[in-house]
Amino acid sequence: MRLTKHLFSLFALILVSCECPYQDELDRAQQRKTTGDMFYADVLLGTWQCYYSMIIGGVEFKQIKFMSGGKADITMAKQHDTEWYTETYNYAYYGNTLRFSRSGSNISLTIDGYLFPELYLRDSFGRYTMAKRRADGC
């Protein structure tokens, strides 16, 4: 009986003292998830892939290439069309808002969050996710 108690105690001690080899990585991931990565305007520079389906105003966005000087090339297609085309927009980022403008057309998206490499956006019609694929100059 005494030997059984000692073995049980030893087994319990071993279980309690075991460390998960990935615990540090899990803790860091949880820290990033709760605090979020820091987002600055410079993070935008480069190419972002728009996750399916990012449809704004009847147009599906495929990717956005943010360039210095407030310009962005947006690759898009009319909804349910396969002909992709690229148009250059002016963009501005301030606060938690990302605005695109071109020839009197304006698109305003609210930034809901950022966890590298993904940027979470929304407007009054839906929620969207973009992922950074290339840094500026690549």
N, C-alpha and C positions, 0 to 999 in steps of 0.2 A: 504494500500500500504506500509506504513511504517512498519507495523507488518510483512508483507511478507518479506521485506528486512532484518529485524532483524532475522526472522526465517531462511531465506536462509543463512545469515552470520553465525548464530549459527550452522547450519547444516554443512557448509563448514569448520568451525573451528573444529568441532568434527571429521570430516573425516581426516583433516590434522593432528590432535593431536593423532589419534589412532596409536598404535604401534603394529606391528606384534609380537606375543609372541615367534615366532621362528626366529626372525631377527638376534639375536646374533649367533645362530647356523648356519644360512645361511651365515652370514658374515665369520665365521670361516671356513666353507666348501669352500667358494670362495677363501679365503686366502690360504688354503692348495692347492687348484686347481691351483692357479696362481704361487705360490712359489714352490709347490711340497714338498713332505716329503723328509727328508734327507736320503740318501742311503749310507750305509757303508758296508764294507765286512762282518762285524758281523751280519748284517741283513740277509745274505744268509743262515746262519746256521739254519737247520730245514728242514721241508718237504714242498715242493711247488707242487701244482697241475697245470698241463699244460692244458690250455683251448683248447678245440677242435677247429680246428685241428692243432696241432703243429707237422708238418711233415718235417723232416730234412733228406735229403739224402735217401728218400724212407722208413724212419722209423718214426713211430708215437710215440711221447713222451707222457707218461701218467703222470708221476710224477718224481721229482728230489729231492733226500734227500741229502742236503749238510752237510758234517761232517767236524769236525776240522781236521787239517793235510792235507788239500787240496784234500780230497777224496769226491766223490759224487756217490751215487747209483742212476742210471737212470733206471726207469721202462719203457719199450717200447715194441712195436710190429712192425713187418714188416707191411707196408701199406696194408690195406684190410685183415689183419689176426687177429684172436682173441686170439692167444697164446701170452700172455704177459710174458716177462722175464726181469730180472734185471741184469745190468752190472755195475761194478765199474769203474769210470773214475777218472783221476786226473783233478782238475780244478784250474784255476787261475783267479783272478779278478784284473784288473788294469785299471785305467782311467774309460772309459765307455765301456770296453770290458770284456766279460766273455768267457773264453776259456776252452774247455774240450779236453782231449787227452787220448788215450788208444791204445796201440799196433800200433802206427803209424797213427792212425786215429785222425784227429783234427776237432773240431767244434768251430767256432768263432761266437759269437753273440754280437751285439752292444746293449747297454742298452739305450733305447730311453727315459725312464722316470720311475718314481716310485711314486706311491700314495698308501700308505698302504691300503689293503694288496696286491696290484697288482704291478707286475714288467712287464714293457713293453720292448720287445726285437725285434730285427730285424736282418736279414741277407740279402744276395742278392736275396733270393728267396721269402721272405715274412716277415710278422710281426706276432709276437706271444705275448701272455699274459700268465703269470703265477700268481697264487695267493698263498700266504703263508697260510698253513693249520695247521702246528704245529711248535712250536719253538724247538730248539735243546734240546734233552733230554726228550722230551715228548712222 
